Amino acid sequence: MNFLHEIQSDDWTTSYSEKIRSEAISEFENDKIVLLPQLTFQLKPNEKIFFSSQFSIEKSKNISYDSRTNLLRGTQCEGAARDDLQGMLARYAQSTNKLITQLFPTYQNEIQPGRTSFRPVEIEGRIPKSYRKDDARIHVDAFPSSPVQGKRIMRVFTNVNPHGKERCWQVGESFQEVAQRFLPQIGNPWPGRSFLLKTLKVTKGHCTDYDYLMMNIHDKMKADLTYQKNVLKQNIRFLPDTSWIVSTDSVSHAALSGQYVFEQTFYLPVHAMHRPELSPLKKLEKLTGRCLV
């Protein structure tokens, strides 16, 4: 299966034709990876020092920036270097926002920005703290401390590796197949679970039944080594100076190798989609026969 839909552009502010926009939305909502093979993010001369893992905290794989709070995390930088690092991530956030506005204009009044991250650590050979944090295993995204309450997880990535190294992914089976495989293994959440998690500040908001199911699907996918070995998957290599957009909540994926990648997360309410029935929320509601948010 071809998982990619290519769009030719080398500028974050390109004005796309209605045909290109319509195709991009359709392919994205049908779980294709929208690939922009000519679109890179240029670092300023003073920012090229960040092509090193020395600026990240050892226990963290990412340096993250939240444009909503102006907070920078995951780095030991101080002083001018910290300001430069934050400025670099802020520019990437602005660039991806322009891209989404131009390519998916019907989303722009509803889509919400999440964190921006820079990933300076090589994935290959990295030993995660637990299987749940092992992104080299096929999974769909779900965040234990940040419930999305049904919203889509839309992510923009850019490989800026200066040494010519690709970002290597594997893409697995469809979300429908994933859900049908793992849902029977998941029981119902116990009464009061969401209230207790929020009260204890384990989660940053209300954890819906949708979030409960998605987190369990995420964990069970990663824990099942037989599944990891035998599930049909395809390797995809993202060249340096390449960007791509993907719905990581429904495209089952694993990141196998690569270093120096930017990523911007967006959250898209299901009602803003052209075809809401293609969302994980609606598919899970159909399979379970109940409202999940």
N, C-alpha and C positions, 0 to 999 in steps of 0.2 A: 504494500500500500504506500502511496505517496503522501507523506505527512506534511509536505511543505507547499506553501503558496507564495511565490516570489513577487516582489514589487521592486521596481528599479527606481532608486532615489539616493542621492548623496547629500541631502540637506534636510535638517529637522523641520524646516518651515515650508517644505514643498507644498504647493497647492495642487491637490489631486483631482482628476476628473470624476464625475459622478459614477462612471462605469467602474473605475478603479476602487472608489470608496464602497460601492455596493458589493463588489466581489470580495473585498477585504472583510467586510462585516459578515457576509455569508460564510466565507471560509473559516473565519475565526470562530463563529458561533457553531460551526460544524467540526470544531476541534482540530482544525489545521493550524500549523505553526506558520505565522506570517513572517516570512524571511525578507529582510532588506540587505542584500549582499554587498551593497556599495555604501551603506550608511555607517559611519564610525563616529566616535566622539573624540575630538582633538583635545589633548592636554596642553596646557600652557607650559612654557619652559620651566617655570618654578614648581610645577606640579609633577614633573617627571621623576622627582625623588621618591614618589610614592609607588614606583615600580619596585617595591621591596616589601617583604612580609614583616620587616622590623617595626613597622608603624602600628601593627595590629596587636591586640592583647592575645597572649598565647592561647587562652581558653576559648577565644572567639574566632570563628571562621570569617566573620564579616565586620567591616566598619560601616556603621549605619548612621543615617541622618534623617531626621523627621522635620520636614519643611513646615509642618503645622505648629511645632513647638520650638523649632530652631535648635534642637538638641543633637549633639554628636556623641555617638557611643562606640565602644569597641576599639578604641585607640589609646595609645599612651603619648600621643603628640601633645606638646605644650607650646604656648607662645605663637609666634608667627607661622610656624609649620602647621599648627592646629587650625589657625584661621585659613590658611591656604587649602588644607584638606577639606574643611567645611565648605569653602567657596567652590571647590571642584564638584563636590556632591550636590550643592545647591544648583550649579549650572546644569548638571545632568538631569536633575529633577525638572528644571525649567524646559530643557530640550525635549524630554519625553512628553511633557504636558503639551508642548506645541505639536509634536508628532501625533498624539492621540486626537487632539482638536482638529487637525487637518485630515487625518485618515478615517476617523470615526466621529464625524461631527454630530451625529444624532445621540451620541453618548455624553457629550460634553456638559450638559446641564445636570446630569445625574451622577457621573463618575466621581469617585472620591480618591484623592491621593493617599497612599500609604507611605511606608518607609522607602528611602533610597539607600542602596548599599554598594560598597566597593569590596570586591572579594580578591584580596592579594595573595591568598594562601593556595598553594597547589592542592587540588582535591585528591589526586592519585597518591596513595600511600598514607593519607591522613587517617588517624585512628579516632573515630568518634567516641563520645562518652557512653553512648548506648545505641542499640540498633535503631531506636526511634529517631536518632539524629544522624543516621547513616544515609545520606542522600545519594550514595552510590547504589542503593537498592531501589527498585521500581516502586513508585508511590504516587499518590495524588496529594496535593497540599492541603493541610488543615493545621491550624495553629492552636495549641492547647491553652494558651493564656489569652488569646485574642479571638473570641468567637466572631464569625462574620455574619451570623444570623441569616444565612441564605444568599448573601451577596456573592457575586462571582469574584474570583481572584485572577486578575489580569496582570501579566508581568511583561515588562520590556527589558531585554538583556542586550548588552553590547560587549563583544570581546575586543579588548584593546591591547592584547598581549604584544609587547614590542619585540619578542623573539620568534615570531612566526608560529607560535603554538596554537593549535586548535582547541576549542572547547568541545569535548566529546560527550554526547548524551546517548542514552537509549530511550526509545519510546515503545511502550507496551500496548496492551489490548485496550479496547474502548471502555469508557466509563460504564456503559450499560453492562458489559461483560464483567467488569470489576465488581459492580454493585450486586449483580446476580450471584456472583461467586461468594462474596464475603458477608452479605446481609444476613443469610441464615445463621451465621455464627455469632451474631450480635443480639444480646438481650435488650430489654427495655431499661431506660435509666431509672434509678430508684427515686421515689418521691422526695422532693426538696433538694435534689442534687444541685440544680442550677442556682438556687437561692444561697445554699451553703458555700458553693465555690465563689460566688460573687462577694458574699459577706466576708469570707476569709481572704479575699483579694487574690485568689488563685487565678481567677479570670478577670479581665478588664471590663466585662459586660455580661449581659444575660446569655447564658449558654443554652441555645435552643436544642430541640430534639435533632434538628438538622446538624448542628455542630457536634453533638454527641455521636451521631452516626458517622459523620465524616472523619472525626478523630479516630474512631474505632476502625474504620476502613483503612485509614492511613497506617495505623499501628499493626493491624493484622496482615496487611500486604508486606510490610517490612519484616515482620516476625516469621513469616512462612518461607523458609529457605527452599523448600521443594517448589513452591510457586516461583520464587526468584530464579531458580535454575531452569524451570521448564516453560514458563510463560513465553509466548511468541513476542519477540522484540526486535526492533530495528535500530542499528547504529546511525546516528546523525552527527556530522562533524561541522561545527560552526567555525569558519575561518577567522583569523584576526581581521579587525576593521569591518566586522559584520554585526548587524543588529537583528533581533527577532522578537516577536510578540506572541505570547501563548497563554492560554487559559490553564494554569497549572492545577486548578481544582478538578479538572476533568480529563486532561491529557496525562495519562500515567507515564512517568518519566523517571530517569535516573541520570545524575551527573557523574561521569566516570573520571574525567581528567580535565585539566585546564587551570589557568592562573591569570589573574588580572581581568576581571569581568565586572562591569557595572550592571546594576539591576534596579528597576523602579517598579514598585507594586501599586496597582490601582484596585479599587473595589467598585464593582458595577452592580447596582440593584437589578434583580431579575426582570422587573417590569420595564426596564429601559432597553432590554434586548429586542431585536426584531422578531426573534422566535424564542420566547421564554420556555417553551416546552423542551428545548434542547439543553436547558440548564441542569446541573446535578440535582438542584432542589426539586424541580418538577419530576425528574426521573425517579428520585427516591420516594417522592410522595405517591407516584403512580405504583411503584413496587410495594410500598408499605400500606397503601390504601388509607392514609391519614395525612392531615396537615402537620407540617414539621416546624413551622415558625409562627 
